[in-house]
């Protein structure tokens, strides 16, 4: 099972977690930071990150433009917790 979602991040998103799905995050536009399990990673268009199920993560944009992220959540069962 899988699910693809397009996120537009303007304000910080913190404390996100999917207990039943692994996340594959592809940055389509903008610049920002992805915090995965307490570690900050600077991202921009073309960046890719994998978030294992149960791992805490969040986003912060940089600059004026929103951070646009394509998230593919995969797992059995898969849900956007």
N, C-alpha and C positions, 0 to 999 in steps of 0.2 A: 504494500500500500504506500502511496506517496501523495504529496500535496505541494503545489507550487504557489507562492504568494509574493506579490510585489509590495514592498514597504517603502513609504516615503517618510523619512525621519527628519523632523524639524526640531523637536525638543528631545532632550536626552531620554533614552529608554534604558531602564536599569532593572536588574533582577529578573530577566527573562530566563525561562527554563522549559524544556520539553522532556518530560519523563519517559515518554513512549516513542520518541522519534529522534533520529540523528539529523542535524541541520547542515546543509551546504549553502553557504552565503556567497553570492557574487555581487560585487558592487558595480552597478550600471552607471551611476553618475554621482557627482559631488565628491567631497572629501570629508574625512572624519576619523574617528577612532572606534574600533571594536574592542571591548573588554571581554576577554574569555578567561573564565576562572581566575579573575584577579589580575590578569596580565593585559596591558594595553598594546594594541597593534594599530599603527597608522595605516589607513586605507584610502584609496581613490579608485576612480573608474578602472576596471580590469582586475581588481584585487579579488581573491578567493579565500575563503576560510571554511574549515569544517569544525562543527561544534558537536561533540559526542552527546548522546542522550544523557540527561541528568546534569549537564554542565551549565552553570550560571553564565550568562552573557548579557551584554548591553551595547548600546550605540550612543555616540555623541557626534554631531556634525561639526564641521569647521567651515567658516566662511558664511556667505549669504545664501548659497543654494542648499536645498535639502540633500540629504544622503539618500540615494535611491538604491535599494537592495532587493535582488531577486533571491528569495529563500526557498529552497527545496527541502521539505521535511519528509523523511522516509523512515518507516518502521512498521511494526505490526503489533497492535493496531497503530495507525498514524492519526494523530490529531494535533491541531494547533492549540496545545494546552493553555 
